Amino acid sequence: MMNVSRWKVILVVLATVFGLLFTLPNLLPAKVRDQLPAFMPKKVLNLGLDLQGGSSLLYSVDTAALRTERLTNLTEDVRSTLREKEIAFTGLAVVGDAINVRITDPAQVSDAANALRQSVGAPLASTAGGRDVSVSTAADQRLRIAFVPAAFEAETARAVEQNIEVIRRRIDQMGTKEPDIARQGKDRIFIQAAGESDPERLKNIIGQTAKLTFQMLDEGVSPEDIASGRVPPGSEIIPSTDGFAPTYVVKKRAVVTGEMLTSASPGFDQQTGHAVVQFRFNGIGARRFGDVTRQNLGKRFAIVLDKKVISAPVIQSAITGGSGQITGNFTEQSANDLAVLLRAGALPAPMKVEEQRTVGAELGADAVNAGAVSALVGLVATLIFMILMYGWLFGGISILGLVVNGLMIIGVMSFTGATLTLPGIAGLILTLAVAVDANVLIYERMRDELRAGRSLIAAMDAGFSRAMGTILDANMTHILSALIMFQFGSGPVRGFAWTLAIGVLTTVFSAVLVTQVLLAWWFRTFRPKTLPIA
Amino acid sequence: MKFWPLIKVLPVRTHFRFVRLSRYAALLSIVAVIGSLALSLFPFTPPCGGLECGIDFKGGTVMEISTAPKAVDLAKVRAAVTNLHIGDVQVQPFGNTSEAMVRFQTPEGQDGNATVQKVQATLKQTLGQVRFSKTELVGPKVSGELFTSGLIGLGLAILLMLIYIWFRFELQFGLGAVAALFHDVFLTFGLIAILDIEFNLTAVAAILTIIGYSMNDTVVVFDRFRENLRKYKRMPLAEVIDMSINEMLTRTIITSMTAVLALIALAIFGGPSLYGLSVIMLFGIVIGTYSSIYIAAPVILLWGVKRSDDPAEPLKPATVR
C-alpha cells in the first residue's frame, strides 16, 4: 500500500481538479460566472423547488366530465342526424354510458341505424366499423348508441396531449423560465416551474379551464321563476361575478366561443378607466357576432367564463368590426391573466387537482441560508473533533479527504444537473460526517495491527487493505437505502436519495484513494518509526 | 503521557461484557418496541394510526403564512378560516411569531384549489398584509399512493438488507441484522409518536437513512465478528462476540460522535422544516449503535452459527481491487 502506483496519484489529482472546477461556478456571483473563459464549466447546482421557490403541480384530466361532455355532444349529433333524415323519434336520452332513442316508425329503424352509423362519432381506424361509435338495435324499435371502449382511451390520451399543449402556451405567455411539463401515467399531467416569483398566480392560471362563450340573456324569465329554478328548456341559470346580479338566465346556445378569438390583450376603458380585456374575432366569429348584435339591438348578452357570467352588457349597436372589449370586475392583473388565458385557449378537457406544492422564493432563500449555516457548523464541528481525536497529521489527512469528498459531491451534482433539495442538504451534512468513518476504520485497523505485533509498514498495509472490505460492505447499505428512496420517493426525497448516493460513491473514492495517497506520501517523505496515533 | 491526540488517551482495549447484559437489554428493547408499536398504532385512525399524519399521507392542505414584520394573530386567523365551514381547521404557530401554519381538509366533492383560493382570499381580507410562503395540497388519490409507496419502500429496504447480509455473511447474520432493523424502525416510530413529529415523506426518508446507517454499523461489527470467528475457533461464541464489539468500540463511538455533532448542528440551525428530520436521524443514530451491539449480535448468539473445524485459514487481505 505504501507503494502507490502512479495512476492512483493521477486519479486523485484529477478528481480534485474536477471537483474544484465544477464547484467553483457555485461560489462565483452570476456576473463573474458569465465572464469565465469558454472551457470552464458554468453549470451551477440545480436547486429544488423548496430552495428556490416555485410550483410543482399534478393534475388529472377529469375523464368522467370528459365522458359526460362527449355523450352530450353525441346526443346532439344523433338529434340533428335523425332530423336531417326526417326520421321521427322519441325518448332521446343518455342512459348510463350510452344513448337510447326510440324510432317512431318501425319501418325506419334500420334506416336510422345506418344513417347514424355513417355520420355520428369520429373515424377510428382500430375498430371494426371504422368509427368510434357503435349503433345497435334493441327491442321496441329502440336504438342504442355508445362509444366503443377504445374511443374513451384514445380521447383521454388526446385530451391529455391537448391540455399539455394549452398549458405550455399559457406558461410561455407568462414568461416563466423552463417549465417542466410532462404526461404522467394514463391521465395525469405534471408541471414543475421553479424560480417563479409568484407561484400562486401561476397555479391559478394553469388550473383554470378558461372556456369563454358569448350567450344571449333570456330576459323573459320572471324573478320568481328564477328563484324557484323554473326556466325554459333552452335556457339555464348561471351565477355571476359581475357585481350587479347574483345570477343570470342565459340561452344555452353559445353565439360565439373562445376558439373564435384571434387575439386578446389587457387594456383600459377609455371612458371609465377600468381595466378591460380587448379582443378580436376571426372571420366566422366576427360575422356571427355582427349578425347577432344586429338582430338583438337593445337586448343583453352575457360573456360567460367557465360557467360564470363575468359581464352582461346591453347591445348598443351592431358590432361588425370583429373586435370588442370585456368589461367586468377586473383588476389590472386579473385582466392581464384573462388575456393570457384567452390567447392560449381553453383547456380541451377539465382537470382535477391531485397535488399542488408551491413555495415562495423568500422561503426558499431562507431555507438555503439555514442549510448553508448548518452545513458549515456541522462540518467545522466534525473537523475539530477529528483533529482532537487523531491530531494534526492523521486528523488532517481525514479532513483533506473530506474536502476532496465535498468538492467531488458538489462537482458531480453540478455536472449531472442533479437537484439539491432541503432534505438533500441534510443528506449532504450526514454524508460528510459519516465519511470520516472510513478514515476511522482504517486508522483503528492500523492500530490493531500494530498492537498485534506487526511492523509499522506492515501494520499500515494490512490496516488499509483489511479495512477496505469493511468500508465497501458498510457503504453498500447506504447505496441500497438510497436506491429505495429514489424508487419510491417523490421530489425532495429523491433529491435526498440522489445526494446520499453520490456522497457514498465519492466517500468510498476519497477513503480508498485520497487517504492512501496522502498516507503513502507521508510515509515515504518522513520515514516514520512510530504511528502518531498509536 | 500526552493528552492529544485524544485517541491515545482512550483505553486501548476495553473488556466490557456486553453479552452478559444482553438479557436485560433484550427485555428493555422488547418493552420499548411494544410500547412504540402501541403508541404508533393506537388509536387506529387510518391511515397513520397513532402518528401525527402529514398531508402527504392523509391528503389535505397546509399553508404557511407570514405577516412579517407584524406578529400574526392566531385567534383571528382561526376564527376567519373556521367561518368558511370547511371542516376541521388547525392553526398553529410556526417558526417565529409572524408565521403560522394553517391546515385543513378539502370538503368532500369540492375542488381543492378552489378551497385554497377561498381560504387565501379570506386571510387576505382579515389580515391585510399577508404572504403565503408555502402552500401544499395533496389530493386523496395521490396521498393514498404516497402512503402505499412509502410503506413498500420501508418494507423493501429491510428485505434488501436481509438479502444483502445473507449474501455477504450468513443467514443468521442477516436475521440478526433484520431484528436490529425492525427494532430501530419501530422505536423510531415510537419517537415520532411521542414527540408528535409529523409523519410524512421526509420522515420516511429519515427512517430509510436510519436503516442505512444502522446497517452500516451492524456490518462493521459483523465484519470483525466473522473475522474473529475464523481466528479463534475454540473460543465460545459469546466471548467472540464480546471481543469483536470491544475491538470496534472506539470506532463506533467516534463515528457516532461525528454524526451526532453534525445532526445537532442541523437541528439547531436547519430551521423548522429540517428539525423533524434531524431529530429523527439523531435518535436513529443512537438507537442504531445500541442495536448493533445489543440486538444484532445477541440474536446470532441465540441462533448459533456454523463454525467449521477446518484448520484456521491464514488471514487473507480482504479481496478488493
Interface residues (C-beta under 8 A of the other chain):
Chain A: D50 L58 S60 E200 K203 N204 G207 K352 V353 E354 E355 Q356 R357 T358 V359 G360 E362 L363 D366 A367 A370 G371 V373 S374 V377 G378 L379 A381 T382 F385 M386 I387 L388 M389 Y390 G391 F394 G395 L422 P423 I425 A426 G427 I429 L430 L432 A433 V434 V436 D437 V440 L441 Y443 E444 R447 D448 R451 A462 S465 R466 M468 G469 T470 L472 D473 A474 N475 M476 T477 H478 L480 S481 A482 L483 I484 M485 Q487 F488 G489 S490 P492 V493 F496 A497 L500 P532 I533 A534
Chain B: W4 P5 L6 I7 K8 V12 R13 E64 D111 G112 N113 V116 Q117 Q120 R131 F132 S133 K134 T135 E136 L137 V138 G139 K141 V142 L146 S149 G150 I152 G153 L156 A157 L160 M161 Y164 R168 L201 T202 V204 A205 L208 T209 I211 G212 Y213 M215 N216 D217 V219 V220 D223 R224 E247 M248 T250 R251 I254 T255 M257 T258 A259 L261 A262 L263 I264 A265 L266 I268 F269 G270 G271 S273 L274 L277 S278 M281 P317 A318 T319 V320
